[in-house]
Amino acid sequence: MGQAEMNAATDTTAVVSLLSAVLDRLGRVEGTLDEVQVLLRDQRVEKEWYTTAELAEAMGVKQYTIQERWCNAGRIEAEKDGESGKWRIPGREFRRLVAGGQLRPRN
């Protein structure tokens, strides 16, 4: 085996070793992120009131749907904030809807 071949073999071994170390560290980072997600999920603060934007994000619908089709139509429990004039949803209604609760029937 010539010098060039020996250098190439050494370089390949070094690269494989480095990649192995990177994969090991990546695995530890992923594990830590999973732990952080669990901690954050368990520490979720339940609010007294939620915005239509928060409900829209949690339900995967447009804010327009929440405001116009659900709040204005009386399909969910909501009230207008006296100061801002914006719709707000009580926390218990937010949690009910996010958990799969049904809309009120159409009038």
C-alpha positions as a LaTeX table, in Angstrom:
\begin{tabular}{lrrr}
\hline
Residue & $x$ (\AA) & $y$ (\AA) & $z$ (\AA) \\
\hline
Met1 & 0.00 & 0.00 & 0.00 \\
Gly2 & 1.48 & 3.34 & $-1.06$ \\
Gln3 & 1.65 & 6.53 & 0.98 \\
Ala4 & $-1.30$ & 8.12 & $-0.88$ \\
Glu5 & $-3.49$ & 5.10 & $-0.20$ \\
Met6 & $-2.51$ & 5.09 & 3.48 \\
Asn7 & $-3.35$ & 8.81 & 3.77 \\
Ala8 & $-6.73$ & 8.23 & 2.09 \\
Ala9 & $-7.51$ & 5.36 & 4.46 \\
Thr10 & $-6.55$ & 7.50 & 7.44 \\
Asp11 & $-8.69$ & 10.39 & 6.16 \\
Thr12 & $-11.66$ & 8.07 & 5.64 \\
Thr13 & $-11.30$ & 6.67 & 9.16 \\
Ala14 & $-11.16$ & 10.20 & 10.58 \\
Val15 & $-14.28$ & 11.24 & 8.67 \\
Val16 & $-16.20$ & 8.15 & 9.78 \\
Ser17 & $-15.13$ & 8.75 & 13.37 \\
Leu18 & $-16.19$ & 12.39 & 13.20 \\
Leu19 & $-19.57$ & 11.52 & 11.66 \\
Ser20 & $-20.14$ & 8.92 & 14.36 \\
Ala21 & $-19.44$ & 11.50 & 17.07 \\
Val22 & $-21.78$ & 14.00 & 15.39 \\
Leu23 & $-24.57$ & 11.43 & 15.18 \\
Asp24 & $-24.11$ & 10.56 & 18.84 \\
Arg25 & $-24.34$ & 14.22 & 19.86 \\
Leu26 & $-27.37$ & 14.74 & 17.61 \\
Gly27 & $-29.10$ & 11.83 & 19.31 \\
Arg28 & $-28.47$ & 13.42 & 22.71 \\
Val29 & $-29.78$ & 16.79 & 21.48 \\
Glu30 & $-32.95$ & 15.16 & 20.16 \\
Gly31 & $-33.46$ & 13.40 & 23.49 \\
Thr32 & $-33.07$ & 16.69 & 25.36 \\
Leu33 & $-35.54$ & 18.41 & 23.04 \\
Asp34 & $-38.08$ & 15.65 & 23.67 \\
Glu35 & $-37.68$ & 16.18 & 27.42 \\
Val36 & $-38.13$ & 19.94 & 27.04 \\
Gln37 & $-41.31$ & 19.42 & 24.99 \\
Val38 & $-42.77$ & 17.21 & 27.72 \\
Leu39 & $-41.91$ & 19.78 & 30.39 \\
Leu40 & $-43.46$ & 22.62 & 28.39 \\
Arg41 & $-46.59$ & 20.63 & 27.65 \\
Asp42 & $-47.01$ & 19.78 & 31.33 \\
Gln43 & $-46.52$ & 23.42 & 32.38 \\
Arg44 & $-49.12$ & 24.89 & 30.06 \\
Val45 & $-50.89$ & 27.75 & 31.76 \\
Glu46 & $-54.63$ & 27.75 & 31.36 \\
Lys47 & $-55.89$ & 31.26 & 30.83 \\
Glu48 & $-59.22$ & 32.75 & 31.81 \\
Trp49 & $-59.79$ & 34.24 & 28.32 \\
Tyr50 & $-58.46$ & 33.43 & 24.85 \\
Thr51 & $-58.40$ & 35.45 & 21.64 \\
Thr52 & $-59.99$ & 34.35 & 18.40 \\
Ala53 & $-56.47$ & 34.07 & 16.95 \\
Glu54 & $-55.45$ & 31.63 & 19.70 \\
Leu55 & $-58.54$ & 29.49 & 19.14 \\
Ala56 & $-58.04$ & 29.57 & 15.37 \\
Glu57 & $-54.45$ & 28.36 & 15.74 \\
Ala58 & $-55.41$ & 25.62 & 18.20 \\
Met59 & $-58.26$ & 24.41 & 15.97 \\
Gly60 & $-56.43$ & 24.74 & 12.64 \\
Val61 & $-58.97$ & 27.14 & 11.12 \\
Lys62 & $-58.87$ & 30.76 & 9.98 \\
Gln63 & $-59.46$ & 33.56 & 12.46 \\
Tyr64 & $-62.26$ & 34.76 & 10.18 \\
Thr65 & $-64.08$ & 31.46 & 10.78 \\
Ile66 & $-63.90$ & 31.92 & 14.53 \\
Gln67 & $-65.02$ & 35.55 & 14.46 \\
Glu68 & $-67.66$ & 35.59 & 11.74 \\
Arg69 & $-68.99$ & 32.07 & 11.55 \\
Trp70 & $-68.75$ & 31.02 & 15.17 \\
Cys71 & $-68.77$ & 34.10 & 17.45 \\
Asn72 & $-71.11$ & 36.35 & 15.43 \\
Ala73 & $-73.43$ & 33.43 & 14.71 \\
Gly74 & $-73.58$ & 32.37 & 18.38 \\
Arg75 & $-72.11$ & 28.94 & 17.63 \\
Ile76 & $-69.63$ & 29.19 & 20.52 \\
Glu77 & $-69.64$ & 30.89 & 23.89 \\
Ala78 & $-67.87$ & 34.22 & 23.41 \\
Glu79 & $-68.24$ & 37.85 & 24.33 \\
Lys80 & $-66.92$ & 41.17 & 23.13 \\
Asp81 & $-64.27$ & 42.80 & 25.27 \\
Gly82 & $-65.62$ & 46.09 & 26.58 \\
Glu83 & $-62.40$ & 48.01 & 26.00 \\
Ser84 & $-61.15$ & 46.65 & 22.69 \\
Gly85 & $-64.44$ & 45.50 & 21.15 \\
Lys86 & $-62.75$ & 42.23 & 20.10 \\
Trp87 & $-64.21$ & 38.80 & 20.69 \\
Arg88 & $-62.83$ & 36.78 & 23.57 \\
Ile89 & $-63.49$ & 33.16 & 24.40 \\
Pro90 & $-63.74$ & 31.88 & 27.99 \\
Gly91 & $-61.05$ & 29.38 & 28.95 \\
Arg92 & $-63.55$ & 26.58 & 29.62 \\
Glu93 & $-65.06$ & 27.03 & 26.13 \\
Phe94 & $-61.60$ & 27.13 & 24.54 \\
Arg95 & $-60.62$ & 23.86 & 26.26 \\
Arg96 & $-63.96$ & 22.24 & 25.36 \\
Leu97 & $-63.60$ & 23.10 & 21.68 \\
Val98 & $-59.94$ & 22.09 & 21.45 \\
Ala99 & $-60.83$ & 18.77 & 23.07 \\
Gly100 & $-63.30$ & 18.11 & 20.25 \\
Gly101 & $-66.46$ & 19.72 & 21.60 \\
Gln102 & $-69.20$ & 20.46 & 19.09 \\
Leu103 & $-70.41$ & 23.86 & 17.93 \\
Arg104 & $-73.85$ & 25.00 & 19.00 \\
Pro105 & $-76.54$ & 24.34 & 16.39 \\
Arg106 & $-77.25$ & 27.05 & 13.82 \\
Asn107 & $-80.22$ & 29.28 & 14.60 \\
\hline
\end{tabular}
